[in-house]
Amino acid sequence: IRRLYAQAAAVSNVAAAPAGVAENRAALGQEVAAIDTAIRRLEQEAAERGTGVNWANLSGMCLQRAIKTEQLARQQGAVGPQVEQAVKQWLARSLDAADKAVRLNDKSPEIVFQRATVLDAMKRREEALKDAQAALALAPKEPRYHLMKAWLLAKLGRKAEAKMALDGYLALDPSAKDSGAVKQIRKLL
């Protein structure tokens, strides 16, 4: 754990940025610190209680940490092997926690969906699709699961299936027809 925090701290040791960027970097740094605090709390809760929800929450926070680490590095122009390694390690921690959550409660669509989200972030889309489909089987009326399925199918080049999944999503949430996520999927079709 200390090694991961040290690598993330190395990201913030870059020269001062122009006005505006510095404030944004400071805000992002505060977000990272808050996430780190939440991760420590969730690690303790998962160790003490060990429920699927505890592990899924920890997975979500580790995923957010990976995303914020990469965002901060990009803002500072410091993307490189050290940052990439830190992001990979946060993603691996996220997947490990998601795997534990699913082992404890594979009947929770939210927990299965969490693992699909992590696998997508790792670009392991075939595995993510299996989990998205499993979440859909458990909760077929949840729009987010249809959206994830459409996204994954589109990224895998399975356009006809992606369109059907997107249509299923829009049938459940017609107000989202012009959302950014829908537009991204349509670009891939």
Backbone torsions as a table, in degrees:
resi	resn	phi	psi	omega
1	ILE	NA	-45.7	-179.0
2	ARG	-60.2	-37.0	179.4
3	ARG	-62.6	-41.4	179.0
4	LEU	-62.9	-44.3	179.3
5	TYR	-64.6	-37.2	179.0
6	ALA	-65.3	-40.8	178.5
7	GLN	-65.1	-41.6	179.2
8	ALA	-65.6	-36.9	178.7
9	ALA	-65.1	-33.0	179.0
10	ALA	-61.9	-28.1	179.2
11	VAL	-62.9	-33.8	-174.4
12	SER	-85.9	2.4	-178.7
13	ASN	-93.9	51.3	-179.5
14	VAL	-115.6	153.4	-177.1
15	ALA	-56.9	160.0	-178.2
16	ALA	-59.7	146.1	-178.6
17	ALA	-103.8	166.9	177.4
18	PRO	-61.5	162.6	178.7
19	ALA	-55.1	144.1	-177.4
20	GLY	92.7	-53.5	177.7
21	VAL	-68.5	-39.6	-179.3
22	ALA	-63.0	-42.4	178.6
23	GLU	-64.3	-41.3	179.1
24	ASN	-64.7	-40.8	178.1
25	ARG	-63.6	-41.0	179.4
26	ALA	-64.0	-42.0	178.4
27	ALA	-63.6	-42.1	179.0
28	LEU	-65.6	-39.5	176.6
29	GLY	-61.7	-38.1	176.8
30	GLN	-66.3	-38.4	176.6
31	GLU	-61.6	-44.0	179.8
32	VAL	-61.1	-44.2	179.4
33	ALA	-62.1	-40.9	178.4
34	ALA	-65.5	-39.8	177.7
35	ILE	-64.1	-43.3	178.8
36	ASP	-59.3	-41.5	177.8
37	THR	-63.0	-44.5	178.6
38	ALA	-63.6	-39.3	179.2
39	ILE	-62.2	-45.6	179.6
40	ARG	-59.8	-42.3	178.9
41	ARG	-65.2	-45.2	-178.9
42	LEU	-67.3	-34.7	175.4
43	GLU	-60.8	-42.5	179.6
44	GLN	-66.2	-44.4	179.3
45	GLU	-63.2	-42.0	-179.8
46	ALA	-64.7	-39.5	179.4
47	ALA	-67.3	-37.9	-177.9
48	GLU	-78.0	-46.0	-173.3
49	ARG	-100.3	-38.8	175.7
50	GLY	61.0	31.7	177.1
51	THR	-85.6	162.6	177.4
52	GLY	-57.6	-39.5	-179.5
53	VAL	-64.4	-41.9	178.4
54	ASN	-59.2	-46.2	-179.3
55	TRP	-67.9	-37.5	178.0
56	ALA	-64.9	-40.6	177.3
57	ASN	-62.9	-41.9	177.3
58	LEU	-62.8	-41.9	177.7
59	SER	-57.7	-45.7	-179.9
60	GLY	-61.7	-40.2	179.5
61	MET	-69.4	-38.6	177.7
62	CYS	-66.1	-36.6	175.8
63	LEU	-63.7	-44.0	177.3
64	GLN	-61.5	-37.4	179.4
65	ARG	-64.3	-40.3	177.5
66	ALA	-61.8	-44.6	-178.9
67	ILE	-64.5	-46.0	-178.4
68	LYS	-68.1	-35.2	177.4
69	THR	-60.8	-45.8	179.9
70	GLU	-66.5	-41.2	178.6
71	GLN	-61.8	-45.4	-179.7
72	LEU	-62.7	-42.5	179.6
73	ALA	-64.1	-42.0	179.0
74	ARG	-63.1	-42.2	178.4
75	GLN	-60.1	-34.5	-176.0
76	GLN	-93.4	0.0	-177.6
77	GLY	64.8	31.5	-174.3
78	ALA	-114.1	23.4	179.1
79	VAL	-71.9	129.9	-179.7
80	GLY	-169.4	-171.0	-176.1
81	PRO	-57.6	-38.1	-178.1
82	GLN	-66.5	-42.7	178.8
83	VAL	-68.1	-44.1	178.9
84	GLU	-58.7	-39.9	178.1
85	GLN	-65.7	-42.4	178.5
86	ALA	-61.9	-43.5	178.9
87	VAL	-61.9	-45.2	178.7
88	LYS	-59.8	-39.6	-179.6
89	GLN	-67.9	-39.8	177.0
90	TRP	-65.6	-39.1	177.5
91	LEU	-65.5	-39.8	178.2
92	ALA	-63.9	-40.6	177.3
93	ARG	-64.3	-40.1	178.9
94	SER	-62.7	-45.1	179.7
95	LEU	-65.9	-40.6	178.2
96	ASP	-58.9	-45.6	179.1
97	ALA	-65.8	-39.7	178.5
98	ALA	-64.8	-40.3	177.1
99	ASP	-60.8	-43.9	178.1
100	LYS	-62.2	-41.3	179.4
101	ALA	-61.9	-44.3	-179.3
102	VAL	-66.9	-39.5	178.0
103	ARG	-60.7	-34.6	-179.5
104	LEU	-80.5	-28.2	-176.5
105	ASN	-155.2	79.7	-179.2
106	ASP	-81.8	2.8	177.4
107	LYS	-99.8	1.3	177.3
108	SER	-92.8	114.6	-179.8
109	PRO	-62.1	-34.0	179.6
110	GLU	-65.0	-39.7	180.0
111	ILE	-68.7	-43.8	178.6
112	VAL	-64.7	-39.7	178.3
113	PHE	-63.8	-37.3	177.8
114	GLN	-58.6	-44.6	179.6
115	ARG	-65.6	-37.9	176.9
116	ALA	-59.9	-40.0	179.8
117	THR	-63.7	-43.1	179.1
118	VAL	-65.7	-45.5	179.7
119	LEU	-61.2	-37.3	175.9
120	ASP	-63.4	-43.6	178.9
121	ALA	-61.2	-28.8	179.1
122	MET	-87.8	1.3	-178.9
123	LYS	64.1	28.4	174.8
124	ARG	-99.8	69.4	-165.6
125	ARG	-74.0	-31.5	176.7
126	GLU	-62.8	-44.8	178.3
127	GLU	-66.3	-40.0	178.7
128	ALA	-62.1	-39.8	179.7
129	LEU	-62.5	-41.3	178.3
130	LYS	-59.4	-43.2	178.9
131	ASP	-69.7	-38.0	177.7
132	ALA	-62.3	-41.3	178.2
133	GLN	-67.1	-37.1	177.2
134	ALA	-65.2	-41.8	177.2
135	ALA	-63.0	-40.7	178.0
136	LEU	-63.4	-38.9	178.3
137	ALA	-63.6	-33.2	179.7
138	LEU	-80.4	-29.3	-177.4
139	ALA	-145.9	76.5	-173.4
140	PRO	-67.1	-13.0	-179.0
141	LYS	-97.6	4.9	-179.7
142	GLU	-85.1	112.1	-176.6
143	PRO	-58.0	-38.6	-176.6
144	ARG	-59.6	-33.6	-179.2
145	TYR	-69.6	-37.8	176.0
146	HIS	-65.4	-41.6	179.4
147	LEU	-62.3	-44.6	178.8
148	MET	-62.0	-43.3	178.9
149	LYS	-60.8	-44.6	179.1
150	ALA	-60.8	-44.9	179.2
151	TRP	-58.7	-49.3	-176.9
152	LEU	-65.1	-43.5	178.3
153	LEU	-62.5	-40.5	178.7
154	ALA	-64.2	-43.9	179.3
155	LYS	-65.1	-27.7	178.4
156	LEU	-85.6	-0.7	178.4
157	GLY	80.5	12.7	-179.9
158	ARG	-94.6	72.7	-167.5
159	LYS	-64.1	-43.5	-178.4
160	ALA	-63.4	-43.3	178.1
161	GLU	-66.7	-38.2	178.9
162	ALA	-63.1	-41.5	179.2
163	LYS	-63.0	-41.9	178.3
164	MET	-63.7	-41.6	178.6
165	ALA	-66.2	-38.7	177.8
166	LEU	-65.4	-41.1	176.8
167	ASP	-61.6	-38.8	176.6
168	GLY	-62.8	-40.8	177.3
169	TYR	-62.7	-48.4	-176.9
170	LEU	-68.0	-27.0	174.9
171	ALA	-66.0	-33.6	179.0
172	LEU	-83.7	-29.3	-177.9
173	ASP	-139.0	73.3	-176.6
174	PRO	-61.9	-23.8	-178.7
175	SER	-69.8	-12.0	-177.3
176	ALA	-91.8	8.5	-173.2
177	LYS	-60.5	-24.8	179.9
178	ASP	-109.8	16.4	-178.5
179	SER	-71.0	160.2	178.9
180	GLY	-60.4	-39.7	-179.4
181	ALA	-64.2	-43.2	179.4
182	VAL	-64.7	-41.4	178.6
183	LYS	-62.6	-40.6	178.3
184	GLN	-61.8	-43.9	179.7
185	ILE	-65.4	-42.7	-179.3
186	ARG	-61.8	-34.0	177.0
187	LYS	-62.6	-30.3	-178.4
188	LEU	-82.6	-15.3	-176.6
189	LEU	-85.3	NA	NA
